[in-house]
Amino acid sequence: MTIQASITVLLVGIAILGFLLGLFYLKDRLQSPTLARLAHSELLMRFTVIAAALIVVGILLLFNKLVS
Protein backbone atom coordinates (compact mmCIF):
# COMPACT_ATOMS: atom_id res chain seq x y z
CA MET A 1 0.00 0.00 0.00
CA THR A 2 1.37 3.39 -0.94
CA ILE A 3 1.68 6.45 1.25
CA GLN A 4 -1.08 8.12 -0.76
CA ALA A 5 -3.48 5.25 0.02
CA SER A 6 -2.57 5.46 3.72
CA ILE A 7 -3.27 9.18 3.76
CA THR A 8 -6.55 8.58 1.92
CA VAL A 9 -7.70 6.08 4.56
CA LEU A 10 -6.74 8.55 7.28
CA LEU A 11 -8.55 11.45 5.61
CA VAL A 12 -11.71 9.42 5.01
CA GLY A 13 -11.82 8.57 8.72
CA ILE A 14 -11.28 12.22 9.66
CA ALA A 15 -14.00 13.32 7.22
CA ILE A 16 -16.56 10.87 8.63
CA LEU A 17 -15.71 11.90 12.18
CA GLY A 18 -15.92 15.57 11.22
CA PHE A 19 -19.36 15.01 9.70
CA LEU A 20 -20.57 13.31 12.88
CA LEU A 21 -19.18 16.05 15.11
CA GLY A 22 -20.85 18.63 12.88
CA LEU A 23 -24.14 16.78 13.24
CA PHE A 24 -23.85 16.91 17.03
CA TYR A 25 -23.01 20.62 16.86
CA LEU A 26 -26.08 21.30 14.71
CA LYS A 27 -28.24 19.21 17.04
CA ASP A 28 -27.22 21.37 19.99
CA ARG A 29 -27.35 24.63 18.04
CA LEU A 30 -30.73 24.11 16.36
CA GLN A 31 -32.31 22.09 19.20
CA SER A 32 -34.06 19.91 16.66
CA PRO A 33 -35.76 16.72 17.90
CA THR A 34 -35.21 15.11 14.51
CA LEU A 35 -31.48 15.80 14.62
CA ALA A 36 -31.38 14.58 18.21
CA ARG A 37 -32.93 11.25 17.22
CA LEU A 38 -30.57 10.96 14.26
CA ALA A 39 -27.48 11.92 16.27
CA HIS A 40 -28.18 9.34 18.96
CA SER A 41 -29.10 6.54 16.56
CA GLU A 42 -27.30 3.23 16.53
CA LEU A 43 -26.26 3.71 12.90
CA LEU A 44 -24.30 6.86 13.67
CA MET A 45 -22.67 5.19 16.64
CA ARG A 46 -21.45 2.49 14.28
CA PHE A 47 -20.17 5.14 11.86
CA THR A 48 -18.21 6.64 14.76
CA VAL A 49 -16.53 3.30 15.44
CA ILE A 50 -15.77 2.88 11.72
CA ALA A 51 -14.30 6.40 11.53
CA ALA A 52 -12.10 5.76 14.56
CA ALA A 53 -10.93 2.45 13.09
CA LEU A 54 -10.10 4.10 9.76
CA ILE A 55 -8.10 6.79 11.53
CA VAL A 56 -6.13 4.22 13.53
CA VAL A 57 -5.50 2.06 10.46
CA GLY A 58 -4.46 5.11 8.43
CA ILE A 59 -2.00 6.22 11.11
CA LEU A 60 -0.56 2.72 11.44
CA LEU A 61 -0.17 2.30 7.68
CA LEU A 62 1.41 5.74 7.35
CA PHE A 63 3.76 5.06 10.24
CA ASN A 64 4.70 1.67 8.73
CA LYS A 65 5.52 3.27 5.36
CA LEU A 66 7.55 6.07 6.93
CA VAL A 67 9.59 3.70 9.11
CA SER A 68 10.38 1.14 6.41
Kinemage of the C-alpha trace (Angstrom):
@kinemage 1
@onewidth
@group {chain A} dominant
@subgroup {mainchain}
@vectorlist {calphas} color= white
{ca met a 1} P 0.000 0.000 0.000
{ca thr a 2} L 1.370 3.391 -0.935
{ca ile a 3} L 1.679 6.453 1.254
{ca gln a 4} L -1.080 8.119 -0.764
{ca ala a 5} L -3.476 5.253 0.021
{ca ser a 6} L -2.567 5.461 3.715
{ca ile a 7} L -3.269 9.183 3.765
{ca thr a 8} L -6.547 8.582 1.920
{ca val a 9} L -7.703 6.079 4.562
{ca leu a 10} L -6.742 8.546 7.279
{ca leu a 11} L -8.545 11.453 5.607
{ca val a 12} L -11.708 9.418 5.012
{ca gly a 13} L -11.816 8.567 8.721
{ca ile a 14} L -11.282 12.220 9.659
{ca ala a 15} L -14.004 13.316 7.220
{ca ile a 16} L -16.556 10.869 8.628
{ca leu a 17} L -15.715 11.895 12.180
{ca gly a 18} L -15.924 15.573 11.218
{ca phe a 19} L -19.360 15.010 9.705
{ca leu a 20} L -20.568 13.307 12.876
{ca leu a 21} L -19.176 16.051 15.106
{ca gly a 22} L -20.845 18.627 12.879
{ca leu a 23} L -24.137 16.783 13.235
{ca phe a 24} L -23.849 16.906 17.029
{ca tyr a 25} L -23.013 20.618 16.861
{ca leu a 26} L -26.079 21.296 14.707
{ca lys a 27} L -28.242 19.211 17.041
{ca asp a 28} L -27.223 21.374 19.989
{ca arg a 29} L -27.349 24.630 18.044
{ca leu a 30} L -30.729 24.110 16.363
{ca gln a 31} L -32.313 22.094 19.205
{ca ser a 32} L -34.060 19.914 16.665
{ca pro a 33} L -35.758 16.723 17.900
{ca thr a 34} L -35.211 15.112 14.510
{ca leu a 35} L -31.482 15.800 14.615
{ca ala a 36} L -31.378 14.579 18.214
{ca arg a 37} L -32.930 11.248 17.218
{ca leu a 38} L -30.569 10.960 14.265
{ca ala a 39} L -27.477 11.919 16.267
{ca his a 40} L -28.184 9.335 18.956
{ca ser a 41} L -29.102 6.539 16.562
{ca glu a 42} L -27.295 3.227 16.530
{ca leu a 43} L -26.265 3.706 12.898
{ca leu a 44} L -24.301 6.861 13.666
{ca met a 45} L -22.668 5.190 16.644
{ca arg a 46} L -21.450 2.486 14.277
{ca phe a 47} L -20.170 5.137 11.857
{ca thr a 48} L -18.207 6.636 14.763
{ca val a 49} L -16.534 3.301 15.440
{ca ile a 50} L -15.771 2.880 11.717
{ca ala a 51} L -14.302 6.395 11.535
{ca ala a 52} L -12.103 5.758 14.560
{ca ala a 53} L -10.934 2.451 13.089
{ca leu a 54} L -10.100 4.103 9.762
{ca ile a 55} L -8.098 6.795 11.531
{ca val a 56} L -6.132 4.221 13.529
{ca val a 57} L -5.498 2.057 10.456
{ca gly a 58} L -4.456 5.108 8.430
{ca ile a 59} L -1.999 6.218 11.106
{ca leu a 60} L -0.555 2.718 11.437
{ca leu a 61} L -0.169 2.300 7.677
{ca leu a 62} L 1.414 5.735 7.346
{ca phe a 63} L 3.764 5.056 10.243
{ca asn a 64} L 4.700 1.670 8.731
{ca lys a 65} L 5.515 3.271 5.363
{ca leu a 66} L 7.553 6.068 6.930
{ca val a 67} L 9.588 3.704 9.109
{ca ser a 68} L 10.377 1.143 6.405
